[in-house]
Amino acid sequence: MFKFLHICLLLSGVLLHTCARAESVLFLNPGSTTEAFWLSYSQFMQAAARDLGIDLQILYAQRQPELTVAQARIALQGPQRPDYLVFVNEQYVAPQILRLAHGSGVKLFMVNAALTADQQALSGSHPDRIGSLVPNDEEGGYLMMKELIRRHPPVARGEQIELLAFSGLKITPSAQLRESGMQRALAEHPQVRLRQLVNSGWNRQRAYEQAKLLLGRYPNVSLVWSANDEMAFGAMQAFAEQGKVAGKDVLFSAVNTSPAALQALIDGRLSALVGGHFTLGGWALVAIHDHDQGVDLNQYGGRDRQVPLLQLIDKAHAERMLAQGATPDYGVRFRTLSAKGRPPAYRYPFSLQTLMR
């Protein structure tokens, strides 16, 4: 099995240089080829790469951090190396990749989850790490919880609203931050009681199985907070099997703008949806292309940036995003976002508003 993997990875590395159009970029996608979020993430990157003239290759780790490290090792230490490596600090793999990159000549860019403060302190300076883009995960968890509470019918004084929460992997920074945002919102609304938070590993089936057990334990739950769309749909299925109608008997929230999530919001089965961070990889390619053209990324907002991409999606947004998803280039002219030749006050317009123009 390992030999087969090794050969596949080597072949993928060779492909990086079969078409020397411009700078070559390898993205180590931590997700699965069956996950709507990570597929849409890759598709947006591919649209950006086409417009920018970047030679982009993508490898999936199928939610296996050890595979991400193996892919990085071959990309960084093999004979055919990309100009840039884009990766996620999923399950805290970044320090291993930084060590592998030492002396490789490959420039590094992190997306979605960058180095933690402790990792930064231990890792020290890495001149080949040119930048990072991360979303506002804590705020996303907060906005979603606030919207769920806002949509819930009023309750009498002294009564409580019962809540279940489904989060991702415990060691995933985005899951931790979204949970923190949820807890911040709950602190503002003491009438909402969190009955239990479970880690469902971003997985629909696991959330479904957990929800079946939790519903028997807490039959009066009327709010369900989920850190992604797959877990929301798993929980929704369990509640439906007990005769509870999503959007009426129980209000559900989710993160991600998959077609299924957007349609569920339009249909009223989801009451709160936040999303927009599937665009991060595409925006990262704009910054990488600028770096390759000699732009100093320490300007224009700094090389390490948090982008407020996670925002509440309403039905009008959902309908528009569904239509845009069917357009190969998403209607975005990525080249026009470049900072090259711009005044120092320029800031990259990386936002859902840019996507919605």
N, C-alpha and C positions, 0 to 999 in steps of 0.2 A: 504494500500500500504506500509506504513512504517513498519507495523508488518511483512509483507512478506519479506521486505528487511532485517529487523533485523534477522529474522530466517535464511535467506540465508547466511547472513554474519557470523552468529554464526556457521552454518554448515561448512562454508569455514574455519573458525578458527579451528574447530575440525579436519578437514582434515590435518592441518599442522602437527599434531603429530600422524597420523595414521601409519607413516612409519619413524621411528627414525633411519635412516641410518647414518646421520651425522648432521651437522648444518642445521637448518631450516631457510629458507628465504622466506619472503612474499614481493612480488613486487606489489605496487599499481600503476597499469598502468593507466595514466590519459586519455588515448584515448578510441576509440570505437572498438568493435570487428569487425567492417566493414572497418576499416582504414588499408590500406596496410602497412603503416609505422609502426604502433604500433603492428600489427600482426607479421611483420618480426622482430621487436625488441624483442618481446616475444619469438619467435622461436629461435633466436640466444642465448638468455638467457637459454632456455631449453637445447640447445645443450651444452652450457658450464656447466650447472648443471649436466647433465648426465655424462660428462667426469670427473667432479670434485667430484661426489658423493654427491651433495647438494640436500637436500629436498626442492624443489622450488615450491611455489604456487603463482599464479598470479590472481589478481582481477582487473577488468576493471571498470573505473568510467564513461565511456560513455560521456566524455567531461563535466562532472558535478562536479565542485570542491567541492560542499557540500557532494557529495557521497564519494569522496576521504577522506574527513575529517571523515565521518561516518565510513568508512572502517577502518581508522586508529584508531578511538576511540575503536572499538571492538577488534582490534588486540592488542592494547597497554594496554587496561584496562580490557579485558576479562580474563577468567580463563585459556585459552589455548593460550599462547603467542609464537610468533616465536622468534628465537634467534636474527634474524636481520630483520629490515624493510628497504626496498629500496623504495624510492619515488622521485617524481619530484616536484620542486617548481613551478608547473603550476598554473597560476593565483594567485601566491603568497600565497599558502596554507601552506608553511613551518612553519611559526611561530606557527600556531595552532597545527600542528603535534608535534612540539618540546614541546609545553606546555603539550600536552596529554602524551608525552613520559616520562615526569618527574617521576622518581621513579619506572618506569615500569620494568627496568632491560633489556629492549630490546635495542640492539645496532642499530644505525641509519646510513644509507648511502644514500647520495643524488646523483642523476644522472640528466644529461641534463641541468637542471637549478638549481643552488645552491642558497644560501642566497645572497640577494643584500647587498651592503655595509650598507645601512640603517637598514635592518633587522638584520644583524650581530651585529651592534652597540646596537640595542634594545634588542636582544635576549641574548647577553652575552655568557658565556661559557657553553657548554653542553658536559660533559665528555663522554656521551653515543653516541655522533655523531662522528663516527670513520673516516669519510672521504667523499669525493665527487669527481666525474668525470664529467666534462662538455666539450662540443665541442667548436671549434673555430667558433662560429656563425657569429661574425662580419667579420672575414676573409672570411667565406663562402659567405656571401652576396656580399663582395667586388670582390672575384674571379669570381663569376657568372656574375656580371655586366661588369667587364673588358672583359670577354670572349664574351659576347653578342656584345659589342662595336667592338671588334676585328673582329668578324665575319661579321659585317655589311659592305656592299659595301661603298667605299669612296664617300664623298659628296663634292660638289664644295665649295670653300671658301665663307663664309657668310651664307651657308645653314645650316639648323638644322636637326637633327635626333630626331623624336618625340618618347617618351617613356611613357608607362603606367606601373604601379607597383601594384601588388596585394600582400598584406601582411596578416598576421594571426590576432590573437586577440591583441588588443592594450595593454592588461595587461599581455601578455606573454613575458618573457624576451628574448626568442629566436627570436621572431618576431622583437622586438625592436633592437636587436643586428644586425640582418640581414639587416634591414633597414639602420642602421648606416653604415654598410659596403657598401651598395649600394650608399649612399650619398657621402661616401669617394671617391668611384670610379668616380662619376659624377663630383666631384670637380676637377678631373684631366682631364675631357673631356667636356669643356664648349659648344661644338657643340651639345651635347645631351641635349635635353630639357625634363624634367619630366613634363608631362602634368597633371597627377593626380596620387596620391597614395590612394588606398582604402583598408580598412580592410575587408577581406572576411571570416575571422574566420576559415581559413584552409579548407573551404568548397567548393566543386566543383560547386554545384548548385548556391550558392550565387555569386561566381566569374563569372559564366556564365551570370547571370542576370545583374550584374554590368557591365560586358564587353559589353553587348548588348547596354546599355545606353551610355557608354563611347565611343563606336565606332561611334555612331551617332554624338557625340559631337566633337570627334577628329578623323576624317576619314583618316588622314595622318600618323597615328601611324605605325611605322615599327619595334619597339622593345617592348617586353612585358617581364617584370621581375616578377617572382612569388616566394614567400617564401616557397612554397611546390609544390609537383607534382599535387595534386588534383586541386588546384586553377589554375595551368597552363592549365590543360586539360579543365576546365570549360571555361576559356578565349579562348582557342583554338577553342572550339566548336562555340562560338559566332562569332569569326572571319571567321570560315569556312562557316557559314550560310550566310555571306556577300560575299562569293566567294573568300576570301583571303586564299592563300595556306601557311600553316605553313612551315617554312624553306626556303621559297622563297619570298613571299610578306611581311611576318612578321616573325621575329625571336623570338622564345620563349626560356625562361630559366626556370629551376625548381630545387628544392632541394628534395632529397630522391632517393633511388635506388630501388623503387618498380619494379616488372617485367614490368609493363606498361611503366614506365619512361625509363627504360633501353632499351626497344624495340623501344620507340619513338626516343631515341637518335640514335640508330642504323639505323632507317628508315629515319632520317633527319628531323623529325617533331620538335624535340627539338634541339636547336643549342648550348645550354650550360646546363650542368647538374653537380651539386655538390652533394656529398653524402658520406656516410660512418659512420654517427653517429648512425645508427641502431645497431651498435655493442657495444655501451657504456654499456648497461646492462650486456652483457656477460663479458666484461672486468672487470666491477665492481665485478662480482662474483669471479673472480680470486683474486682480492684484499681482498674480504671478506673471502674467503677460507684461504688465507695467514694469515689474522688477527686471524682467529680461530685456526691456527696452531702456533700462538705466534709471528708472524712477526710484527715488528714495522713499521707501514705504514708511520710514519714520515720520515723514510729513503726512499731510492729508488725513490726520486722525490717529496716527501711530501705527506701528506694525502689528501690535496685538490689540484686537478690538472686540468688544461685545456689540453685537448688532441687534437692535430691538425688532427682530423679525416675528417673534411669536405675538400674535394679536388675535383678538376675537374675530371670528368669521361670521358674518350674518348671511342671510339667505341670498341676498343680491350678490355678495362676494362669491358665495358658493356656486351660483349659477354661472358667473363669469369665469371662475377658475375651471369649472368643468369644461366649458367651451375652449378655454386656452389650452387645456391639457391635450386636446386633439390637434393642436398646432405644433409642428415639429420644432419651431424656434421660439415658442411661447410668446411671440410678438415682441421680443426684447432685442434691441440692437446693442449688443455687449460692447462693441468697439467704441461707442459714443460715451461710455462710462469711464473711459481711461482718464487718469490724472496727468498724463504726459502733456506738458506745456501749459498746465493749468496754474492759476495763482495759488499761493500758499494757503489761502482761506478755503480752497475747494475741499469738499468732503464727498467721498464715494456715496452715491445715492442707493445703497443696498437696502431695499425695503420692498414690501409687498406693493406699495404704491407704484414703484417703478414697473413692477410686473403687471399692474392693472391699467397702465396708460393705454 
